[in-house]
Amino acid sequence: MRIALALVLAVTVAAFAGLEIVNSFDAPDSGIEGLAYTSGSLYAVSKNTNTLYVLDPSSGSVEDSWPVTPTNSNGLGYAGDLLYVTDGSSTVYKYTTSGYSDGTSIILCSG
């Protein structure tokens, strides 16, 4: 057991060895629950204000923002030219990077 734990620790340390913090700044509000990065912009979603923010990744300044449908957003992702906002239910809300709704998807999972 100790050998396996030591191996996991060594792999974890090696995986993060080359990483460095390149910038930090204050969040646009205190309820940020998800981040996504694409095409030179950083996106952040807030559960407190139901807002999706477009941030300048160099300065953290808000370049744009728009309301999102989920009233308790708790996750954000990007794939295939769309931003995906979740609220902890089976519904995923889709948005373009310009803030337009692109519908919803239902994700069914079983455990």
C-alpha positions, -999 to 999 in steps of 0.1 A, spaced: 0 0 0 28 24 8 45 18 -25 13 25 -44 7 57 -24 43 68 -30 39 61 -68 6 81 -69 23 110 -51 53 109 -74 31 109 -105 10 138 -91 40 159 -83 55 152 -117 23 162 -134 22 196 -118 60 202 -118 60 224 -150 29 244 -141 31 280 -130 6 308 -122 9 333 -150 -17 358 -138 -43 363 -110 -70 389 -105 -103 394 -86 -133 376 -98 -161 398 -113 -184 387 -84 -183 363 -54 -204 336 -69 -182 323 -97 -188 285 -101 -172 277 -134 -145 289 -159 -138 281 -195 -112 295 -219 -113 297 -257 -101 320 -285 -83 344 -262 -112 349 -238 -119 336 -203 -155 329 -195 -169 328 -159 -204 319 -147 -219 331 -115 -245 313 -94 -253 345 -74 -262 368 -104 -270 341 -130 -245 359 -153 -219 347 -177 -189 370 -179 -164 374 -207 -131 384 -192 -98 396 -206 -74 369 -194 -45 394 -191 -62 419 -169 -94 403 -156 -115 432 -169 -151 423 -179 -154 427 -217 -190 416 -219 -217 398 -198 -251 384 -202 -278 366 -181 -281 329 -182 -312 307 -177 -300 285 -149 -309 301 -115 -281 282 -97 -253 278 -122 -226 255 -109 -205 246 -139 -192 258 -172 -175 241 -201 -166 248 -237 -168 224 -267 -176 227 -304 -180 265 -305 -205 265 -276 -204 272 -239 -223 248 -217 -238 259 -184 -251 235 -158 -272 239 -127 -267 205 -110 -298 190 -127 -299 169 -159 -303 200 -181 -274 216 -198 -279 251 -212 -260 260 -244 -248 295 -254 -227 309 -282 -196 329 -272 -216 360 -281 -243 352 -255 -271 338 -276 -290 308 -263 -285 277 -284 -311 256 -266 -307 229 -240 -297 193 -237 -308 167 -212 -280 145 -198 -292 112 -182 -268 95 -159 -272 65 -136 -250 55 -108 
